[in-house]
Amino acid sequence: MEKHKAGFVNIVGNPNVGKSTLMNLLVGERLSIITAKAQTTRHRIMGIVNGDDFQIVYSDTPGVLKPNYRLQESMLNFSRSALVDADVLLYVTDVIDAMEKNADFLEQVKSNTAKIILVINKIDLIDEKALIELVERWKVQLPQAEIFPISALERFNIDNLFKRIKELLPDSPPFFDKDQLTDKPARFFVDEIIREKILLNYDKEIPYSVEVEVEKFEEEEKLIRINAVIYVERDSQKGIIIGKGGKSLKKVGSEARYDLEAFFGKKIFLELYVKVEKDWRNKENKLRYFGYKPE
């Protein structure tokens, strides 16, 4: 009988290199929210892929950045934690990303004992000569890594990457039930989908000052009733989120409901409220309450 393989494959890298897109492609489900804005991912999100003889536990982490407030410190800690328990570490970069960016974190990757795969995304943006030169530079920078050029947008080389990840897994029984897709509860994905719509519909500081909490999640046979609160830091932000005559908030609710119905496969009744929680990004108790700090 063929041995069973299982392992933790943790995805790290700088913001805006396509980590979340890659995670969703590898898992085959939409678990991580995706926007063009930095800091889209705030938590460490697991996606579990099962086969007859393997289980891959992927983790998407926040983009690595120098923290300016306590929320960002917590986000960086999620990324650092991914260096500790990985069997395979996917360090994701792209053809635009600067190698010297967040050099301290890259040094920690270099000293990691996990099997390392360097994923160079967005290769559809450059020609073959430039790609060869970039690969050679990365071989010097991260000599122990296997290098996989990909295009997440065009799904190029994703299957080969998945195959190689499977090969690198250690022999192990599964860590989770075979029908489990993620370690996060349903409410978490409601929060994330609503937050994604805020990232897409508002500019400047607004999306980064927002947190979402589901207060009610009642599932019926064909319907899910959801009440969610959007927290902001200032009264002026509350007004912007709601918009004139509530128009902006209705747009967010409509777009979120559409995606939630696709995610859960049921009709969604969604009510959104906006509350002010002053300076929540720098308050330890609030960060713990929103799940950014361990108890």
C-alpha positions as CSV (number, residue, x, y, z in Angstrom):
1,M,0.0,0.0,0.0
2,E,1.3,3.5,-0.9
3,K,2.3,5.6,2.0
4,H,0.2,8.6,3.0
5,K,1.8,12.1,2.8
6,A,0.7,15.2,4.7
7,G,2.3,18.5,5.5
8,F,2.0,22.2,6.1
9,V,2.8,24.4,3.1
10,N,3.1,28.0,4.2
11,I,2.9,30.9,1.7
12,V,4.8,34.1,2.5
13,G,6.1,37.2,0.7
14,N,5.7,40.9,0.2
15,P,2.3,42.6,-0.4
16,N,0.8,42.6,-3.9
17,V,2.8,39.7,-5.4
18,G,-0.3,37.5,-5.8
19,K,0.0,35.2,-2.7
20,S,-3.8,35.0,-2.2
21,T,-4.5,34.3,-5.9
22,L,-1.9,31.5,-5.8
23,M,-3.4,30.1,-2.5
24,N,-6.9,30.0,-4.1
25,L,-5.6,28.3,-7.2
26,L,-3.7,25.6,-5.2
27,V,-6.7,25.0,-3.0
28,G,-9.3,25.1,-5.8
29,E,-11.6,27.3,-3.7
30,R,-11.9,31.0,-3.0
31,L,-10.7,31.3,0.6
32,S,-8.4,34.3,0.6
33,I,-9.9,37.7,-0.6
34,I,-8.1,39.4,-3.5
35,T,-7.8,43.0,-4.3
36,A,-5.1,45.2,-5.9
37,K,-4.5,47.0,-2.5
38,A,-1.7,46.0,-0.1
39,Q,-2.6,44.5,3.3
40,T,-5.7,42.7,1.9
41,T,-4.8,39.6,3.9
42,R,-4.7,40.3,7.7
43,H,-5.0,36.8,9.1
44,R,-3.2,33.5,8.6
45,I,-5.8,31.5,6.6
46,M,-5.6,27.7,6.1
47,G,-6.9,25.8,3.1
48,I,-6.8,22.0,3.1
49,V,-6.5,19.9,0.0
50,N,-7.1,16.1,0.3
51,G,-6.4,13.2,-2.0
52,D,-6.5,9.5,-1.4
53,D,-2.9,9.4,-0.4
54,F,-2.1,13.0,0.7
55,Q,-3.3,16.0,2.6
56,I,-1.8,19.5,1.9
57,V,-2.5,22.2,4.5
58,Y,-1.8,25.5,2.9
59,S,-1.5,28.8,4.9
60,D,-1.9,32.2,3.3
61,T,-0.3,34.9,5.4
62,P,-0.3,38.8,5.4
63,G,2.2,40.5,3.1
64,V,5.4,41.3,4.9
65,L,5.8,45.0,5.7
66,K,7.4,47.3,8.3
67,P,4.6,47.9,10.9
68,N,3.3,51.4,11.6
69,Y,0.7,50.4,14.2
70,R,-0.2,47.4,16.4
71,L,-2.5,45.7,13.9
72,Q,0.4,45.6,11.4
73,E,2.7,44.2,14.1
74,S,0.1,41.4,14.6
75,M,0.0,40.8,10.9
76,L,3.8,40.5,10.7
77,N,3.7,38.0,13.5
78,F,1.3,35.8,11.5
79,S,3.9,35.8,8.7
80,R,6.7,35.0,11.1
81,S,4.8,32.1,12.6
82,A,4.6,30.6,9.1
83,L,8.3,30.2,9.1
84,V,8.2,28.0,12.3
85,D,5.9,25.1,11.4
86,A,6.3,24.8,7.6
87,D,7.2,21.5,5.9
88,V,7.4,23.4,2.6
89,L,7.7,27.1,2.4
90,L,6.5,29.0,-0.7
91,Y,8.2,32.4,-0.9
92,V,6.2,34.3,-3.4
93,T,7.7,37.2,-5.3
94,D,7.0,38.6,-8.8
95,V,8.8,40.3,-11.7
96,I,8.3,43.8,-10.2
97,D,9.0,43.0,-6.5
98,A,12.4,44.4,-5.2
99,M,14.7,41.7,-3.7
100,E,16.0,44.1,-1.1
101,K,12.5,44.9,0.2
102,N,12.1,43.6,3.8
103,A,15.6,42.1,3.7
104,D,15.4,41.1,7.4
105,F,12.4,38.7,6.7
106,L,14.2,37.3,3.6
107,E,17.2,36.5,5.9
108,Q,14.9,34.5,8.1
109,V,13.7,32.6,5.1
110,K,17.3,31.8,4.1
111,S,18.0,30.2,7.5
112,N,14.8,28.2,7.5
113,T,15.1,24.4,7.6
114,A,11.9,23.7,5.6
115,K,12.1,22.8,1.9
116,I,11.8,26.2,0.1
117,I,10.2,26.9,-3.2
118,L,10.6,30.4,-4.7
119,V,7.6,31.3,-6.8
120,I,8.1,34.1,-9.3
121,N,4.7,35.3,-10.3
122,K,3.5,37.6,-13.2
123,I,6.0,36.2,-15.7
124,D,3.4,37.2,-18.4
125,L,4.7,40.8,-17.9
126,I,8.3,40.2,-19.1
127,D,10.1,38.4,-21.9
128,E,12.2,35.2,-21.7
129,K,15.6,37.0,-21.5
130,A,14.5,39.2,-18.6
131,L,13.0,36.1,-16.8
132,I,16.3,34.1,-17.2
133,E,18.2,37.1,-15.7
134,L,15.8,37.4,-12.8
135,V,16.0,33.6,-12.0
136,E,19.8,33.8,-12.0
137,R,19.7,36.7,-9.5
138,W,17.3,34.8,-7.2
139,K,19.6,31.7,-7.4
140,V,22.3,33.9,-5.8
141,Q,19.9,35.4,-3.3
142,L,18.2,32.2,-2.2
143,P,20.5,29.3,-3.3
144,Q,18.7,26.5,-1.4
145,A,15.3,27.2,-3.1
146,E,13.7,25.5,-6.0
147,I,12.5,28.2,-8.4
148,F,9.1,28.0,-10.2
149,P,8.2,30.9,-12.6
150,I,4.4,31.1,-12.8
151,S,1.6,33.3,-14.0
152,A,-1.3,33.0,-11.6
153,L,-3.4,35.2,-13.9
154,E,-3.0,32.8,-16.8
155,R,-2.7,29.7,-14.5
156,F,0.7,28.9,-16.1
157,N,2.8,26.3,-14.3
158,I,0.4,25.9,-11.4
159,D,-0.1,22.2,-12.0
160,N,3.6,21.6,-12.0
161,L,4.0,23.5,-8.8
162,F,1.2,21.5,-7.2
163,K,2.8,18.3,-8.3
164,R,6.2,19.3,-6.8
165,I,4.6,20.3,-3.5
166,K,3.0,16.8,-3.3
167,E,6.4,15.2,-3.9
168,L,8.0,17.2,-1.1
169,L,5.5,16.3,1.6
170,P,6.7,14.1,4.4
171,D,5.1,10.7,5.1
172,S,2.4,11.4,7.6
173,P,-1.2,10.6,8.5
174,P,-3.7,13.5,7.8
175,F,-3.8,16.3,10.3
176,F,-7.5,17.2,9.7
177,D,-10.7,15.3,8.7
178,K,-10.7,14.5,5.0
179,D,-13.8,16.5,4.3
180,Q,-12.5,19.7,6.0
181,L,-11.6,22.6,3.7
182,T,-10.3,25.2,6.2
183,D,-9.7,25.8,9.9
184,K,-11.8,29.0,9.8
185,P,-15.6,29.1,10.8
186,A,-18.2,30.3,8.3
187,R,-18.5,33.7,10.0
188,F,-14.8,34.4,9.2
189,F,-15.5,34.2,5.5
190,V,-18.5,36.5,5.8
191,D,-16.2,39.1,7.5
192,E,-13.6,38.7,4.8
193,I,-16.0,39.0,1.8
194,I,-17.6,42.2,3.3
195,R,-14.1,43.6,3.9
196,E,-13.1,42.8,0.3
197,K,-16.0,44.9,-1.0
198,I,-14.9,47.8,1.2
199,L,-11.3,47.5,-0.1
200,L,-12.7,47.6,-3.7
201,N,-15.2,50.5,-3.1
202,Y,-13.3,53.0,-0.9
203,D,-10.0,54.8,-1.3
204,K,-7.2,56.1,0.9
205,E,-7.2,55.2,4.6
206,I,-10.8,54.0,4.8
207,P,-10.3,50.3,4.0
208,Y,-7.4,50.0,6.4
209,S,-9.4,51.5,9.2
210,V,-12.2,49.0,8.9
211,E,-12.9,45.7,10.7
212,V,-16.0,43.6,10.2
213,E,-17.8,41.4,12.8
214,V,-20.7,39.1,12.2
215,E,-23.2,39.5,15.1
216,K,-25.8,37.1,13.8
217,F,-25.4,34.0,11.5
218,E,-28.6,32.0,11.4
219,E,-28.7,29.2,8.8
220,E,-32.0,27.8,7.5
221,E,-32.5,25.1,4.8
222,K,-32.5,27.5,1.9
223,L,-31.5,30.9,3.5
224,I,-28.8,32.3,5.8
225,R,-29.7,35.5,7.8
226,I,-26.6,37.6,8.6
227,N,-26.2,40.8,10.6
228,A,-22.7,42.3,10.4
229,V,-21.1,45.4,11.9
230,I,-18.5,47.4,10.1
231,Y,-16.2,49.1,12.6
232,V,-14.3,52.4,11.8
233,E,-12.0,54.6,13.8
234,R,-13.6,58.0,13.3
235,D,-17.1,59.5,12.9
236,S,-16.1,61.0,9.5
237,Q,-15.2,57.5,8.3
238,K,-18.7,56.3,9.3
239,G,-20.2,58.9,7.1
240,I,-18.1,57.9,4.2
241,I,-18.9,54.2,4.6
242,I,-22.6,54.9,4.7
243,G,-22.6,57.5,1.9
244,K,-25.3,59.9,0.8
245,G,-28.7,58.4,1.5
246,G,-27.0,55.1,2.5
247,K,-26.0,54.5,-1.2
248,S,-22.4,53.4,-0.6
249,L,-23.3,51.0,2.2
250,K,-26.1,49.5,0.0
251,K,-23.6,48.9,-2.8
252,V,-21.2,47.1,-0.5
253,G,-24.1,45.0,0.9
254,S,-25.3,44.1,-2.6
255,E,-21.9,43.0,-3.8
256,A,-21.1,41.1,-0.7
257,R,-24.5,39.3,-0.8
258,Y,-23.8,38.2,-4.4
259,D,-20.5,36.6,-3.4
260,L,-21.8,35.1,-0.2
261,E,-24.6,33.4,-2.1
262,A,-22.0,31.9,-4.4
263,F,-19.8,30.9,-1.5
264,F,-22.5,29.2,0.6
265,G,-24.8,28.0,-2.2
266,K,-27.8,29.6,-0.4
267,K,-29.9,32.8,-0.5
268,I,-28.4,35.4,1.8
269,F,-30.3,38.0,3.8
270,L,-27.6,40.5,4.8
271,E,-28.0,43.6,7.1
272,L,-25.0,45.9,7.6
273,Y,-24.4,48.4,10.4
274,V,-21.6,50.9,10.9
275,K,-20.1,51.7,14.4
276,V,-17.2,53.8,15.5
277,E,-14.5,52.2,17.7
278,K,-11.9,54.9,18.1
279,D,-8.3,53.9,17.3
280,W,-9.1,50.1,17.4
281,R,-5.9,49.3,15.4
282,N,-3.7,50.3,18.3
283,K,-5.8,48.8,21.2
284,E,-4.5,45.5,22.5
285,N,-8.0,44.4,23.8
286,K,-9.7,45.2,20.5
287,L,-7.0,43.4,18.5
288,R,-7.5,40.4,20.7
289,Y,-11.3,40.6,20.4
290,F,-11.0,40.7,16.6
291,G,-8.7,37.7,16.5
292,Y,-5.3,39.3,15.9
293,K,-3.8,38.4,19.2
294,P,-3.7,34.9,20.9
295,E,-5.6,34.5,24.1
